[in-house]
Every structure is written in C-alpha cells, then in structure tokens.
Amino acid sequence: MALSARGRRVLLFIAMVGGSKRKGKECVIPNECVFKIHKTSLNEFSRRREYIDSRYAGFLNSSTKKLIDIWALKEVHNLNRLRRAGVLCPEVVAHRKQILLLSFIGNEGIPAPTLHEAVFSSTQLKSAYEQLLAAIKTMFHKCKLVHGDLSEYNLLWFNGALHVIDLSQAVLTEHSSALSYLYRDCTNMYNYFKDRGLKCLVDARKMFCEVTGFDVQYTDESSFLIRIEHLQRNVS
C-alpha cells in the first residue's frame, strides 16, 4: 500500500519510539497513546508568530519549516511545565520534530469529551469551574504561562477531572501580550459557563483579577483594557 510522506514520517516515528522503549529503561510507553502532528500550512503558521516568546526568539528569522518544529517543541516544554506543577494534561511520551506522541486521555480507545461535548450535573459543572480556576492560577503563578487559546474545545473532562490540552501557543507571563491573552481566556470561559447556566460565576474581569491577584481599578471595559496594558509593561 502506498504511503504519503506524512504516513512514512509517522511509521518512522513509531519505529524510533519502539527503539527507545527497548533501549531506554527510563522510557515507558503507556498502553494508549495519541499522535499529534503539527500542521505545515504556511498561511496558518504565519499567524502563530505572535505566540513565539523569549524562549524561542532566536528562531524568529528561521525558515517556516524550522519554526513549525520549534512550535512542536514549545508544546513539549509547556506540557512538561504543567505536569511538574500538578496541572492535569497529556504526558509527552516522545517527540521528534513536528510529531508528538502523547498519553491518551480516555478509556479503551474512547477519548474523553471536551467541555463542549460533556454533559454535566449542576454539581459537576460547579466542580469543572472550580478546577478551571485552579488550573489557570497554577499555570499563571507556578508555570509562568498563559494558555492563550483557552476554550471549551481544548479542555477535557475525564473521571470528574479537568485536563488541559493544546499548549503549543501558550506563552510566558512576560510576553508582551500575555495579560491580554489571559483576559481573552477568561472571557471565553466566562461565556461558556454562563451559557451552561452556572450560578456562582464572576464576570471575566473579576476572574482575571482572581487568577492574577492584581487589584485592577476600572470603570468600564475600555479602562480595564488600558490597565492591563500598563500592568503588562511592568510584568514584561
């Protein structure tokens, strides 16, 4: 059977991981894993450059192909940061260029639902909200990261626990737009839980303040955004 170049890369990666499993006693392959292959669309990737933080600034003038490899490496580093801080997320089993082998979140081949797909009781919805706030706080204070694309589509619900996924675009808190990204994350999640009917819910601005610990003085949306810009200059 003929294989595409992508298919051949996947098979090569499987062979590489299999070899590392046999030779390296530190490499443990879970029974269920998932491949993540970062896309190579030049148009799509050009929009991602804004998420390159100081850790990878030296690669900004590299070829797009090299930058995509760096994008995958960035996700590896971000996932490892979360796991070290105790935030639930996939484990990076192996990584080669644009391809990641990640632990599978689900059971017997059935993936855990995203928050968009999940069906909650009122108690479970409240728990999901509380776990989300705890995760964002830990990411901000311990990991020094802001997700940057947080929504109900990249949060999984499995066995009563919230798991964070898709971390390639996450940036350091020192990034020039980190606080703006965080406020956008808070807005997305406020809208999600509001639409789901959660009662004990603070608005996105108060959520931002609760996550960061900043006492932001504002009178309206415009003044809040201006204050965020000023705060970012002090953080960066």
C-alpha positions as a Python dict, from the first residue, in 0.01 Angstrom:
ca = {
    (1, 'M'): (0, 0, 0),
    (2, 'A'): (140, 340, -100),
    (3, 'L'): (206, 579, 188),
    (4, 'S'): (212, 957, 181),
    (5, 'A'): (518, 1142, 307),
    (6, 'R'): (323, 1212, 627),
    (7, 'G'): (241, 843, 666),
    (8, 'R'): (606, 750, 621),
    (9, 'R'): (706, 1003, 889),
    (10, 'V'): (455, 851, 1131),
    (11, 'L'): (586, 500, 1069),
    (12, 'L'): (942, 622, 1111),
    (13, 'F'): (842, 782, 1439),
    (14, 'I'): (677, 460, 1558),
    (15, 'A'): (999, 276, 1481),
    (16, 'M'): (1201, 539, 1666),
    (17, 'V'): (979, 523, 1974),
    (18, 'G'): (979, 145, 1968),
    (19, 'G'): (1356, 151, 1963),
    (20, 'S'): (1374, 392, 2254),
    (21, 'K'): (1137, 169, 2451),
    (22, 'R'): (1363, -131, 2409),
    (23, 'K'): (1688, 51, 2476),
    (24, 'G'): (1599, 315, 2733),
    (25, 'K'): (1479, 192, 3069),
    (26, 'E'): (1353, 544, 3151),
    (27, 'C'): (1113, 545, 2856),
    (28, 'V'): (776, 394, 2949),
    (29, 'I'): (513, 380, 2675),
    (30, 'P'): (152, 388, 2803),
    (31, 'N'): (-88, 130, 2662),
    (32, 'E'): (-289, 403, 2488),
    (33, 'C'): (-123, 694, 2312),
    (34, 'V'): (-217, 955, 2056),
    (35, 'F'): (-11, 1114, 1780),
    (36, 'K'): (-20, 1488, 1734),
    (37, 'I'): (130, 1614, 1410),
    (38, 'H'): (167, 1989, 1383),
    (39, 'K'): (37, 2126, 1056),
    (40, 'T'): (271, 2262, 792),
    (41, 'S'): (39, 2518, 632),
    (42, 'L'): (247, 2830, 572),
    (43, 'N'): (-53, 3064, 583),
    (44, 'E'): (-177, 2922, 911),
    (45, 'F'): (165, 2924, 1072),
    (46, 'S'): (234, 3286, 977),
    (47, 'R'): (-43, 3385, 1220),
    (48, 'R'): (125, 3197, 1501),
    (49, 'R'): (444, 3401, 1511),
    (50, 'E'): (289, 3638, 1767),
    (51, 'Y'): (293, 3349, 2016),
    (52, 'I'): (668, 3296, 1995),
    (53, 'D'): (800, 3412, 2333),
    (54, 'S'): (1151, 3493, 2458),
    (55, 'R'): (1246, 3126, 2489),
    (56, 'Y'): (1244, 3089, 2111),
    (57, 'A'): (1300, 3447, 1990),
    (58, 'G'): (1630, 3344, 1834),
    (59, 'F'): (1440, 3131, 1582),
    (60, 'L'): (1205, 3402, 1452),
    (61, 'N'): (1412, 3452, 1138),
    (62, 'S'): (1436, 3078, 1068),
    (63, 'S'): (1257, 2902, 785),
    (64, 'T'): (889, 2830, 834),
    (65, 'K'): (963, 2456, 844),
    (66, 'K'): (1210, 2510, 1129),
    (67, 'L'): (961, 2731, 1311),
    (68, 'I'): (699, 2457, 1294),
    (69, 'D'): (949, 2221, 1458),
    (70, 'I'): (1004, 2485, 1727),
    (71, 'W'): (625, 2518, 1767),
    (72, 'A'): (603, 2147, 1847),
    (73, 'L'): (900, 2172, 2085),
    (74, 'K'): (727, 2465, 2255),
    (75, 'E'): (425, 2246, 2325),
    (76, 'V'): (652, 1979, 2474),
    (77, 'H'): (810, 2232, 2709),
    (78, 'N'): (473, 2381, 2807),
    (79, 'L'): (313, 2043, 2877),
    (80, 'N'): (612, 1945, 3090),
    (81, 'R'): (578, 2267, 3290),
    (82, 'L'): (214, 2194, 3361),
    (83, 'R'): (279, 1837, 3470),
    (84, 'R'): (558, 1944, 3705),
    (85, 'A'): (316, 2193, 3864),
    (86, 'G'): (43, 1930, 3903),
    (87, 'V'): (-193, 2058, 3631),
    (88, 'L'): (-366, 1767, 3457),
    (89, 'C'): (-264, 1745, 3091),
    (90, 'P'): (-128, 1485, 2846),
    (91, 'E'): (214, 1337, 2917),
    (92, 'V'): (473, 1376, 2642),
    (93, 'V'): (592, 1021, 2575),
    (94, 'A'): (820, 1107, 2284),
    (95, 'H'): (882, 1389, 2039),
    (96, 'R'): (1053, 1419, 1704),
    (97, 'K'): (1040, 1741, 1503),
    (98, 'Q'): (672, 1810, 1422),
    (99, 'I'): (537, 1489, 1577),
    (100, 'L'): (442, 1432, 1939),
    (101, 'L'): (342, 1105, 2100),
    (102, 'L'): (113, 1187, 2392),
    (103, 'S'): (-62, 987, 2658),
    (104, 'F'): (-425, 920, 2570),
    (105, 'I'): (-690, 1076, 2792),
    (106, 'G'): (-988, 844, 2779),
    (107, 'N'): (-1070, 479, 2828),
    (108, 'E'): (-1042, 176, 2597),
    (109, 'G'): (-993, 385, 2288),
    (110, 'I'): (-1278, 624, 2361),
    (111, 'P'): (-1144, 979, 2405),
    (112, 'A'): (-1257, 1193, 2693),
    (113, 'P'): (-1516, 1452, 2589),
    (114, 'T'): (-1427, 1817, 2558),
    (115, 'L'): (-1617, 2060, 2777),
    (116, 'H'): (-1816, 2142, 2466),
    (117, 'E'): (-1929, 1778, 2442),
    (118, 'A'): (-1957, 1690, 2809),
    (119, 'V'): (-2290, 1654, 2988),
    (120, 'F'): (-2280, 1793, 3344),
    (121, 'S'): (-2497, 1783, 3650),
    (122, 'S'): (-2508, 2114, 3837),
    (123, 'T'): (-2257, 1977, 4089),
    (124, 'Q'): (-2019, 1863, 3816),
    (125, 'L'): (-2045, 2197, 3635),
    (126, 'K'): (-1950, 2382, 3954),
    (127, 'S'): (-1659, 2141, 4006),
    (128, 'A'): (-1539, 2194, 3646),
    (129, 'Y'): (-1545, 2572, 3701),
    (130, 'E'): (-1352, 2548, 4027),
    (131, 'Q'): (-1096, 2315, 3870),
    (132, 'L'): (-1058, 2551, 3576),
    (133, 'L'): (-984, 2849, 3801),
    (134, 'A'): (-731, 2643, 3996),
    (135, 'A'): (-561, 2530, 3675),
    (136, 'I'): (-536, 2881, 3529),
    (137, 'K'): (-400, 3015, 3859),
    (138, 'T'): (-138, 2742, 3878),
    (139, 'M'): (-38, 2799, 3517),
    (140, 'F'): (0, 3172, 3580),
    (141, 'H'): (181, 3165, 3915),
    (142, 'K'): (378, 2838, 3913),
    (143, 'C'): (426, 2766, 3544),
    (144, 'K'): (454, 3134, 3448),
    (145, 'L'): (235, 3053, 3147),
    (146, 'V'): (-84, 3182, 2987),
    (147, 'H'): (-271, 2935, 2767),
    (148, 'G'): (-369, 3193, 2507),
    (149, 'D'): (-639, 2989, 2333),
    (150, 'L'): (-847, 2855, 2619),
    (151, 'S'): (-1198, 2743, 2535),
    (152, 'E'): (-1439, 2453, 2586),
    (153, 'Y'): (-1272, 2281, 2289),
    (154, 'N'): (-930, 2233, 2448),
    (155, 'L'): (-1037, 2124, 2793),
    (156, 'L'): (-1123, 1758, 2851),
    (157, 'W'): (-1350, 1612, 3120),
    (158, 'F'): (-1246, 1265, 3235),
    (159, 'N'): (-1346, 1079, 3551),
    (160, 'G'): (-1460, 1401, 3717),
    (161, 'A'): (-1137, 1586, 3644),
    (162, 'L'): (-1045, 1868, 3408),
    (163, 'H'): (-749, 1819, 3171),
    (164, 'V'): (-583, 2100, 2973),
    (165, 'I'): (-473, 2028, 2615),
    (166, 'D'): (-330, 2214, 2313),
    (167, 'L'): (-47, 2410, 2473),
    (168, 'S'): (163, 2498, 2169),
    (169, 'Q'): (51, 2863, 2165),
    (170, 'A'): (87, 2915, 2544),
    (171, 'V'): (326, 3199, 2626),
    (172, 'L'): (532, 3308, 2922),
    (173, 'T'): (371, 3565, 3151),
    (174, 'E'): (646, 3809, 3048),
    (175, 'H'): (523, 3801, 2685),
    (176, 'S'): (412, 4146, 2568),
    (177, 'S'): (52, 4027, 2515),
    (178, 'A'): (27, 3763, 2790),
    (179, 'L'): (-225, 3954, 3004),
    (180, 'S'): (-440, 4034, 2702),
    (181, 'Y'): (-440, 3665, 2611),
    (182, 'L'): (-530, 3576, 2969),
    (183, 'Y'): (-823, 3816, 2969),
    (184, 'R'): (-941, 3663, 2642),
    (185, 'D'): (-915, 3317, 2802),
    (186, 'C'): (-1120, 3439, 3099),
    (187, 'T'): (-1379, 3590, 2867),
    (188, 'N'): (-1411, 3266, 2668),
    (189, 'M'): (-1458, 3059, 2981),
    (190, 'Y'): (-1699, 3307, 3142),
    (191, 'N'): (-1917, 3290, 2831),
    (192, 'Y'): (-1905, 2910, 2831),
    (193, 'F'): (-2008, 2867, 3194),
    (194, 'K'): (-2268, 3143, 3168),
    (195, 'D'): (-2427, 2968, 2870),
    (196, 'R'): (-2426, 2642, 3068),
    (197, 'G'): (-2622, 2813, 3344),
    (198, 'L'): (-2365, 2815, 3626),
    (199, 'K'): (-2493, 3030, 3911),
    (200, 'C'): (-2184, 3104, 4123),
    (201, 'L'): (-1998, 3283, 3843),
    (202, 'V'): (-1792, 3601, 3842),
    (203, 'D'): (-1750, 3802, 3523),
    (204, 'A'): (-1437, 3783, 3307),
    (205, 'R'): (-1274, 4092, 3460),
    (206, 'K'): (-1318, 3965, 3815),
    (207, 'M'): (-1198, 3622, 3703),
    (208, 'F'): (-885, 3784, 3560),
    (209, 'C'): (-820, 3964, 3891),
    (210, 'E'): (-880, 3645, 4090),
    (211, 'V'): (-638, 3448, 3872),
    (212, 'T'): (-359, 3708, 3869),
    (213, 'G'): (-404, 3858, 4213),
    (214, 'F'): (-392, 4206, 4057),
    (215, 'D'): (-618, 4476, 4201),
    (216, 'V'): (-724, 4633, 3872),
    (217, 'Q'): (-914, 4958, 3913),
    (218, 'Y'): (-1156, 5020, 3627),
    (219, 'T'): (-1487, 5183, 3543),
    (220, 'D'): (-1566, 5008, 3215),
    (221, 'E'): (-1423, 4768, 2955),
    (222, 'S'): (-1201, 5030, 2792),
    (223, 'S'): (-1042, 5140, 3119),
    (224, 'F'): (-988, 4776, 3215),
    (225, 'L'): (-801, 4704, 2889),
    (226, 'I'): (-585, 5014, 2938),
    (227, 'R'): (-496, 4900, 3290),
    (228, 'I'): (-400, 4558, 3153),
    (229, 'E'): (-162, 4721, 2906),
    (230, 'H'): (3, 4919, 3186),
    (231, 'L'): (34, 4609, 3402),
    (232, 'Q'): (193, 4414, 3117),
    (233, 'R'): (468, 4673, 3082),
    (234, 'N'): (558, 4617, 3448),
    (235, 'V'): (548, 4238, 3415),
    (236, 'S'): (747, 4215, 3089),
}
